[in-house]
Amino acid sequence: MIDASASGRLRLRYSPTSPFVRKVMVFLHETGLRDRVDLVPTDAWSPETDLRQDTPLCKVPALILPDGTVMPESTLICDTLDHLHDGPRLFPEGPARVPALRLLALGDGVITACVVRIIEGRYRTTDDKQAWWLGRQTAAIAATLDLLEAEAAALAAAPLSIGPLTIAVALSYLSFRFPGDAWAETRPALAAWHEDFCKRPSMVATQPPAA
Ligand SMILES: N[C@@H](CCC(=O)N[C@@H](CS)C(=O)NCC(=O)O)C(=O)O
């Protein structure tokens, strides 16, 4: 039986530039759990990485529980962590749950589209199929940000949860990897919300190194 609440240190397979890792790191700071976790620097892409010994998916983040169980997937890691602190749940119950999970999915979608753009740009040769595929990622990002711009007042009023947290990490990652997109210029309300969110100590403490 897996008992994540058992006392003992947690270990996180970690990369300072991964947005999925940053989601977990912001979560750790916001829930006061940061001091319980040892970071294990990991380059998931290195041919020499030992990450696959911990997780067959060979992706960061992966959380290693005190009993040795390895939990992959940033959202499931955050959900596991949410049962290890005494503060307000960041995966809320009741009426706040669906809006929070919806924002989580939108934020994860933007992050995934950014990662696809990076990987495709890095490893594929230029051809029409790649342009079509990259265009879909850019369109998904743009449409999601337009939706969030229209909903910026609701976003600003939403309590802290996994939803806004993931949106903030996604927007920061977009700015970090694709500054040329200049997304904030055409979405002033969303940009103002993001700027404000980025002042939180959890966001300040988890900024990636310069690209
Ligand atoms: N859905 C996963 C995605 C994790 C992911 O794609 N991590 C990237 C780094 S940002 C990675 O390790 N990629 C290595 C690979 O895909 O082989 C999550 O939410 O944790």
The ligand as an SDF file (V2000), in Angstrom:
LIG
                    3D

 20 19  0  0  0  0  0  0  0  0999 V2000
    2.3560   15.3840  -18.6550 N   0  0  0  0  0  0  0  0  0  0  0  0
    3.6610   15.4060  -18.0250 C   0  0  0  0  0  0  0  0  0  0  0  0
    4.6450   16.0620  -18.9770 C   0  0  0  0  0  0  0  0  0  0  0  0
    6.0810   16.0480  -18.4610 C   0  0  0  0  0  0  0  0  0  0  0  0
    7.0570   16.4220  -19.5570 C   0  0  0  0  0  0  0  0  0  0  0  0
    6.7340   16.3840  -20.7610 O   0  0  0  0  0  0  0  0  0  0  0  0
    8.2770   16.7780  -19.1230 N   0  0  0  0  0  0  0  0  0  0  0  0
    9.3050   17.0880  -20.0860 C   0  0  0  0  0  0  0  0  0  0  0  0
   10.1630   18.2500  -19.5970 C   0  0  0  0  0  0  0  0  0  0  0  0
    9.2280   19.7500  -19.6410 S   0  0  0  0  0  0  0  0  0  0  0  0
   10.2060   15.8760  -20.2400 C   0  0  0  0  0  0  0  0  0  0  0  0
   10.7410   15.3850  -19.2620 O   0  0  0  0  0  0  0  0  0  0  0  0
   10.3440   15.3930  -21.4610 N   0  0  0  0  0  0  0  0  0  0  0  0
   11.1960   14.2710  -21.7630 C   0  0  0  0  0  0  0  0  0  0  0  0
   10.5350   13.3580  -22.7890 C   0  0  0  0  0  0  0  0  0  0  0  0
    9.4220   13.6830  -23.2540 O   0  0  0  0  0  0  0  0  0  0  0  0
   11.1200   12.3440  -23.1080 O   0  0  0  0  0  0  0  0  0  0  0  0
    3.5530   16.1610  -16.6870 C   0  0  0  0  0  0  0  0  0  0  0  0
    2.5620   16.9020  -16.4970 O   0  0  0  0  0  0  0  0  0  0  0  0
    4.3950   15.9580  -15.8060 O   0  0  0  0  0  0  0  0  0  0  0  0
  1  2  1  0
  2  3  1  0
  2 18  1  0
  3  4  1  0
  4  5  1  0
  5  6  2  0
  5  7  1  0
  7  8  1  0
  8  9  1  0
  8 11  1  0
  9 10  1  0
 11 12  2  0
 11 13  1  0
 13 14  1  0
 14 15  1  0
 15 16  2  0
 15 17  1  0
 18 19  2  0
 18 20  1  0
M  END
$$$$
